[in-house]
Amino acid sequence: MGAKVRGYWLMTWIGLLANVAVLPFIGLVAFSGPPWQAVNLSLAFSLAWPAAIVGIVASAGLLAERIWGVILAMVSLAMVISGTLPYGIVRLVVLGKSFSPQGDPYYLGVLCLVISALNILALIYWCRPIHRKGLRL
């Protein structure tokens, strides 16, 4: 049962808890209202919630020490990066021109870029060749 790869269990549990915790946050942002409501709803339904669900299933596979859990983790991380990186950049560019503390939350763009950076680091971790050698099966 003990994984021979350093950080395996820590990354697995962090992934599971983060994916479960992000589900209500996605709903909060998706239904936050205008002026970004159409963008937020379309990204939530088409990319954010599916990425979180795939991440939960991937964590279950990783907890069961299956190789397919590593593959699903990579897919989920790639989905998150493909959504948060462009969204964060566009949000910062658009709000950077008309920044007002009372208006749209500026910090959401920065938060998306931080999430993208963390997911890139996690993707690098799960893409290491040692995860595909089948040591844990």
Solvent accessible surface area in square Angstrom, and as a share of the most:
residue,aa,sasa,rsa
1,M,188,0.84
2,G,61,0.59
3,A,23,0.18
4,K,149,0.63
5,V,8,0.04
6,R,218,0.79
7,G,31,0.29
8,Y,1,0.00
9,W,74,0.26
10,L,116,0.58
11,M,48,0.21
12,T,1,0.00
13,W,120,0.42
14,I,92,0.46
15,G,23,0.22
16,L,33,0.16
17,L,114,0.57
18,A,55,0.43
19,N,25,0.13
20,V,77,0.44
21,A,67,0.52
22,V,46,0.27
23,L,48,0.24
24,P,95,0.60
25,F,78,0.32
26,I,19,0.10
27,G,14,0.14
28,L,127,0.63
29,V,30,0.17
30,A,1,0.01
31,F,119,0.49
32,S,77,0.50
33,G,12,0.12
34,P,114,0.71
35,P,109,0.68
36,W,29,0.10
37,Q,66,0.29
38,A,81,0.63
39,V,66,0.38
40,N,8,0.04
41,L,46,0.23
42,S,65,0.42
43,L,54,0.27
44,A,5,0.04
45,F,122,0.51
46,S,79,0.51
47,L,39,0.19
48,A,32,0.25
49,W,56,0.19
50,P,47,0.29
51,A,1,0.01
52,A,3,0.02
53,I,89,0.45
54,V,36,0.21
55,G,4,0.04
56,I,43,0.22
57,V,68,0.39
58,A,2,0.02
59,S,4,0.03
60,A,55,0.42
61,G,0,0.00
62,L,5,0.02
63,L,47,0.23
64,A,53,0.41
65,E,16,0.07
66,R,113,0.41
67,I,49,0.25
68,W,120,0.42
69,G,0,0.00
70,V,0,0.00
71,I,81,0.41
72,L,50,0.25
73,A,9,0.07
74,M,34,0.15
75,V,67,0.39
76,S,6,0.04
77,L,22,0.11
78,A,49,0.38
79,M,44,0.19
80,V,32,0.19
81,I,27,0.14
82,S,66,0.43
83,G,10,0.09
84,T,26,0.15
85,L,64,0.32
86,P,66,0.41
87,Y,25,0.09
88,G,0,0.00
89,I,86,0.43
90,V,79,0.45
91,R,4,0.02
92,L,37,0.19
93,V,83,0.48
94,V,73,0.42
95,L,17,0.09
96,G,44,0.43
97,K,171,0.73
98,S,80,0.52
99,F,114,0.47
100,S,48,0.31
101,P,107,0.67
102,Q,161,0.72
103,G,44,0.42
104,D,31,0.16
105,P,49,0.31
106,Y,79,0.30
107,Y,146,0.55
108,L,14,0.07
109,G,0,0.00
110,V,69,0.40
111,L,64,0.32
112,C,13,0.08
113,L,53,0.26
114,V,75,0.43
115,I,50,0.25
116,S,1,0.01
117,A,50,0.39
118,L,111,0.55
119,N,23,0.12
120,I,69,0.35
121,L,114,0.57
122,A,16,0.13
123,L,41,0.21
124,I,107,0.54
125,Y,29,0.11
126,W,8,0.03
127,C,52,0.31
128,R,89,0.32
129,P,85,0.54
130,I,57,0.29
131,H,0,0.00
132,R,115,0.42
133,K,138,0.58
134,G,29,0.28
135,L,80,0.40
136,R,25,0.09
137,L,119,0.59
